[in-house]
Structures are given as C-alpha cells and as structure tokens.
Amino acid sequence: MKFQYQHLLPADFHPGSRVWIYQSSRLFSMGEALELEQMMEEFVEKWHSHGAKVKGYANLFFGQFIVILADETQAGVSGCSTDSSVRLIKQVEELFKVDMFNRQSLAFVIKEKVEIIPLSQLNYALEHNFITPNTIYFNNLVQTKQELEEKWMIQVKDSWLAKRIAVKG
C-alpha cells in the first residue's frame, strides 16, 4: 500500500486550516467508500457557520480514516458547525456499523498495512516486536493542515507514545 497522501490535500487551503481525523474500527469496503464519498461531498457542500459557507474538505484516506478540513480564512467554524461534522461521523457509524470515536485504538503501518492496536496492548506489541520505535504511527491528534502534512504519519519514537512506553532507540 502506498502511504503518500499530501498530494490529495487541497493546495488552496491555508496551512492553519483546522483538521479533524476520525479513525474507523475497520477498513471500509469499496462500495462503502463510494457511498461515504457521496456523503462527505454533500456534507461539505452544505457546511455553513452562522450562515456563511465553510471552505471545507472531507476525504477517506487509506480506506480507514475520515479527514475533515476547514479553512477559516474566509469563515470561522463555530460550535454548531463543528457539531454538524460530528453528526456526519455518527451517521457513518450507524450506517456502516463502525466505531469512529475510540481514541483507545491506535493505528500503525505494519507490513505495508494499517493495523489497529488497542492502547492497552501497546507494551505487549513492543515487547513482541509487532511494532518498534521506528514503526509508523498515525497521529490523529494533529490539528492543522500543516501538522497533517508533516506530523500525521510519524515514527512511534517521535510521537506522544514515546513518553508512555519504554522506547529504546
């Protein structure tokens, strides 16, 4: 699997554009991905904040991550407009029977695939070499387009996980 994604991000969005990443508990099928694409297009088209159109973007990455961006240089994103994006994700959960809000599930690139490991199993995965300090981790906590481009996929040793585990190397 190719893990290049930066070219898919809208070039005309400000580097400080807000980002939300929702990780699915499983890979979406091709049919689901096509249906999801339609839902995201409709959401972005109708996305408003206090009556102003939000310059938004939403896409499915690697069949498992919904990434939403809002360029606030034209219109800020209010609590209500953020809530509307959360409603979209809850609709996705219900429709496709997936969990999109489990922050205890961590995603890594293992053997060229996205693999999910529960946070509670992280030390076990390290001890048994399922992951190493050099394994790529999906840092879903990024908050801006620039961070998404530069710090979404990082090595475990460079992430917040390094402080939680006994990383050597």
N, C-alpha and C positions, 0 to 999 in steps of 0.2 A: 504494500500500500504506500502510495506517495503521501508525504505529510507536508507538502508545500501548500500554504493557504493564503498567504499575504496578497497574492495577485487577485484573489476573489473579493477582497475588501474594497469598498468604494473609494476610489482615489480622491474624489472631491469632498470627502468628509474631513473635518478638522481633526488633527491629532488628539485633541482633548475631548472628542466625542465620547459620550457615555456608552458603556458596554455592559451587557448582562449576558451571562453564559449559563445555559441550562443543560445539564448532562443527563441523558436518558439512561435508565437502568439496563437497557438493551439496545442493540442495533435495530434501526428501523428497516423494514423490508423495502424493496424498490417501489412497490405500489404505495406503501405508507409514505415514503419520502415524496412521491409525486403529489399525493393528497396534502401532505404537510406543506409543500412548496406553495400550493394554491392558497392554503390558509394564511401563510405568512405574507404572501403578496397582498391579499385582501386586507390583512391587519395593517400593514404599512401604508396602504392606500388611504385607509380611513383614520389613521392615527392623528389625533389632534390634542392640543393642550390649550385650554382656555380659548377655544375657537380657532386657534392658529394651527395650520398644518405642521406636523412634526416632520423634519427631514430625517426619515428613518430607513433602516435596512434590517432585514432578517434573513437568515440563511441556515441551512443544515450543513454542518461540517462533519466529515468522516462518518456520516450515517448515524451519528450519536449525539451531537452537540448542536443545540439551537443557539445561535449567536444573534443578539439584537443590538443595534447601534442607534443612537440618537445624536445627531449633530445639533447642538444647542446654540450655534452661532446665529441661527435665524429665529428659533422659537425654543424657549426653555421647556423642559419636561417637568410637569407638575406631578404631585402625588396621584392625582386622578388618572393622568395619562400613563404613569408607571403601573397603576393598578390594572389598567386595561391590558397591558402586556402580560401581567401575571394571570389575568383571566384567560388570555390566549393559551398560556402554558398549562393551566389547569384543564382547559378544554382538550388539549393534546393528551394529557394524562388520561382523562376519561375515555376519549375516543380510541386511543391505541393501547390502553391498559399498561402504561409505563409509569415509572416514578421519575419525576423531573426535579424534585426538590431535596433529594437525600444528599446532604453535604458530608455524610459519613462514608460515602463511596468515592474512592479516588481512582482516577483514570491514568493509565500509563501506556507507553508504547512498548510492547513485549513481543518479540519475534515478528515485527512488522505489522502488528495488530493492536487495536485499542483493547486493553484489558482492564476490567474493574476489580479493584481490591478494596474490601472494607477497611476503614481506618484501624479497626481493632485487630486486623491481621497483618498490619504493616511490618511490624518487627519480625513476625514469622516469615513473611515474604523475603525480607532482607537476609535473615539467618539462613534460609534455604536457597538463596541466590535466584529467586524468581525476579527480584529487582536488585539493582546495585545502586551505589551513589551516582552512577553515570546514566541510569535509566531515565528516559524522557517522561516527564510528569506534566499533565495538563493542569496548569494553574488557573482554575476557573474563577479566581478572586481578582483577576485583572479588572480595572475599572475604566480605562480609556482605550481609544483606538490605538494609540502609540504603545501602550502596555500590551495590548492584544497582539500587535505586530512583533514585539520584541520579547515579551515575557510570558506568553501563554504556554508555550511548549519549552520547558526548561529541564535541566538535569535535577534529579532529586537533591543532590548536594547543594544546589543553588536556590532551593525553594524553602518555604517555611517549614517543610517536613524535616529538614536537617536538624532543626532545634528539638524536634520531638523524638528523634531516634538516635541511635548510636552510629552515626555515619563516620566511616573511616575512609579517607581518600577524597 
